Amino acid sequence: MAVIDIFAWIVLLVLVGTLVAIVAALGMMPGRIARKRGHPWAEAVAVGSWATLVFGFVFWPLVLIWAYVDVPTRRETPR
C-alpha cells in the first residue's frame, strides 16, 4: 500500500472513532443532567436517552427536555 492509502485509513479510523464518541456522549447527556439536577425519574431519563439510539435520535430532544423538567412536588393537605 502507498503512503496515501495508509493515511486515508488512519483518517477513516479517526472519523469513525470520533463519531462513536459523539454518539456515546449524546446518549449519556440527558441522564447525567437529570441525575445532577436531582430529577425524580433520573434513571428513566437515562434509559430513554439510550433508547433513542434505536430510533436514530428522533426522540432525543424530548428526553433532553424531560431531563430539565422538574416535577412539581405534591402538596400535603392538612388533616
N, C-alpha and C positions, 0 to 999 in steps of 0.2 A: 504494500500500500504506500501511496505517496504521502508526503507530509501534510498536504492539504486534506487528504481523506482522514487522517488521524485527528487533525484539528477540527474537522467537521463533526466527527464522532464525539469529541470532547465537548464541543458546543451543544450538541444534541443532548448529551447526558446532563449537562448543567441546566439546560432548559427544562428537561423532564423533572429533575430534582427540585428545581425552583417551583414548578407547577404543583408538584406533590406537597411541598412545604406550604404554599399559599392555600391550597385546598384544606390541609390539616389545620392551619391557623384559623381560617374562616369557620371550619367546623367546630372548633373549640371556643371561639369567641363568645357567642351568646351564653353558653354555660358558665364561663368564667365571670362574665358580667353579672349574671344572676346570682352566683354564689357571693361575689364581692358586695353586692347590694343587699344581701340577706333576703332574697326572694323566697317566699314560702314553698314554691314549686321549682326550686333551682335544678333539681335532678331531672324533672320533666322537660325543662328548657334545654338542658344539656342533651338529653336523648332526642328531643325534637330537632336540635341543630344538626346532629349526626344523621338523623333520618332524612333530612333534606338532601343529603348526598344522593340518595336513591332517586329523588325527583329532579336532580340537576339544579339544585339551589333555587327552585321556584318558590318555595315557601320560606326560604331563609330570612327575607326581610320581616316576615310576620313573627318568626321566632325571635329575631333581634328586638323587635318592638315589645314582644312579650317579656323579654329579659328586663326591660326598663319599666314595665308597668307594675306599679305596686298595688297589691290587692288591699282594698280598704279593710281596716280592722272592724270586727263585729262589735257593736256597742252592746254592753250588758244592760238589761233593763232591771231597775231596782225591784226587789221583791217586797 
